[in-house]
Amino acid sequence: MKGAIPEGTGLPAFLTAVMENRRPPDADVLSAAIDTAAGTMRAQGTVAVGDIANTAATVPVKQRTAHQLEWRTFVECMGVAETFAPSAWNTPCPC
């Protein structure tokens, strides 16, 4: 989503824009974007990354770059109906 959301609009506007623009790209486009972002972070001196994840899309780059970047995954879970919450919460994340 890099470049899809204006900067400096504040958290509520940012979150709204994220939710409105959330459409998954093709797998190869997504994978290339993740690889590019990880390479850019490393080149700029980043040593640790907090990844807010709602899919397993970043797992391959995390595995390839674990010796270069320290990854921490924060699993995003929102809008879970109360009746489904226990099973959603107890499902292992591949992240």
Secondary structure, 3 states (H helix, E strand, C coil): CCCCCCCCCCHHHHHHHHHHCCCCCCHHHHHHHHHHHHHHHHHCCCCEEEEEECCCCCHHHHHHHCCCCEEEEEECCCCCCCCCHHHHHCCCCCC
